[in-house]
Amino acid sequence: MKFVDEFCHKYQAQARPSSRPFRRAVLVPYSVFEAQGMDAFATREYETIAMVDITMPEDRFRALLEHDSWIERAGLQDNQYFSNNVSRVANMIVEHERECRLRCEHPALQKAWEQYQIMLGLYGRD
């Protein structure tokens, strides 16, 4: 799959099927919960989901976590403005992901960025 290959290339990751299964509770429809109340959970059903093992360098992993956190803080998930300005905002997201990756790969760059953030804070800009 092209998307998986691109992810693995970007994060220097390796992805492969896992031998460990994951059991996920099947959601109880609200209508069943409404009719049965808490008894609807007494006979909870589970489905087995295939897992994937992903191995990546720690610096790439931390960059991915930072980027994901930034997307949440920026309010870009389920955001109407984002939906209306996809190409401009998408470029901003790609650039931010690249910056996160570079900072995590190069500790001196991370330190300089942190000092810059402190300076911005002193001037009241976040």
DAFENMO-V69599 format. One record per backbone hydrogen bond with DSSP energy under -1.0 kcal/mol. CO is the residue of the C=O (numbers start at 1). NH is the residue of the N-H. E is the energy in kcal/mol with one decimal. If there is no record, write none. Layout:
CO|NH|E  CO|NH|E
This chain:
1|5|-2.3  2|6|-2.6  3|7|-2.3  4|8|-2.8  5|9|-2.4  6|10|-2.8  7|11|-2.5  8|13|-1.9  14|55|-2.7  16|53|-3.0  22|49|-3.5  24|47|-2.8  29|33|-2.2  30|34|-3.1  31|35|-1.8  32|36|-2.9  33|37|-2.6  36|39|-1.3  37|40|-1.8  38|41|-1.7  39|42|-1.3  45|26|-2.8  47|24|-2.7  49|22|-1.8  51|18|-2.3  53|16|-2.1  55|14|-2.6  57|61|-2.0  58|62|-2.7  59|63|-1.8  60|64|-2.2  61|65|-2.2  62|66|-2.5  63|67|-2.4  64|68|-2.4  65|69|-2.3  66|70|-2.2  67|71|-2.2  68|72|-1.8  69|73|-2.7  70|74|-2.7  71|76|-2.0  72|75|-1.1  79|83|-2.1  80|84|-2.0  81|85|-1.2  85|89|-2.5  86|90|-3.1  87|91|-1.9  88|92|-1.6  89|93|-2.3  90|94|-2.6  91|95|-2.4  92|96|-2.2  93|97|-2.6  94|98|-2.0  95|99|-2.3  96|100|-2.6  97|101|-2.3  98|102|-2.5  99|103|-2.5  100|104|-2.3  101|105|-1.8  102|106|-1.8  106|110|-2.0  107|111|-2.4  108|112|-2.2  109|113|-2.4  110|114|-2.5  111|115|-2.2  112|116|-2.1  113|117|-2.4  114|118|-2.0  115|119|-2.2  116|120|-2.5  117|121|-2.1  118|122|-1.8  119|123|-1.2  120|125|-2.9  121|124|-1.1
